[in-house]
């Protein structure tokens, strides 16, 4: 070995490790602990932010944006094509962008939810028909 001492093993090693832990910490030459991190900050931390409840219109805007994203996602597999669906969706959203009446907004939101459910049902039905054609032969069919 070139000047290095092998690490101690067995019970002697445990005693040396415990003794070194009980000695003064490396960072402390005077025996005092440093100030906590929060005392070393240049400014006091800001008070906790109290979340405010969103206004009714903000919730509707958030839902509208989420609904648009979901409809775009659902429209990718539309039978007439994604471009056709995207154009129609954009025209509907632009047509209703200036609506301010809360009742009309709720009605449009419900209509959007209905369209989402109808698209999901359409895709489910298409998937079901494809599976049925693959796995079940129609024996009653006459040519």
Secondary structure, DSSP 8 states (H G I E B T S, - for coil): --S------HHHHHHHHHHHHHS--TT-SSS-----HHHHSSS------------HHHHHHHHHHHHHHHHHHHGGG-TT-HHHHHHHHHHHHHHTTT---HHHHHHHHHHHHHHHHHHHHHHHHHHHHHHHHHH---TT---
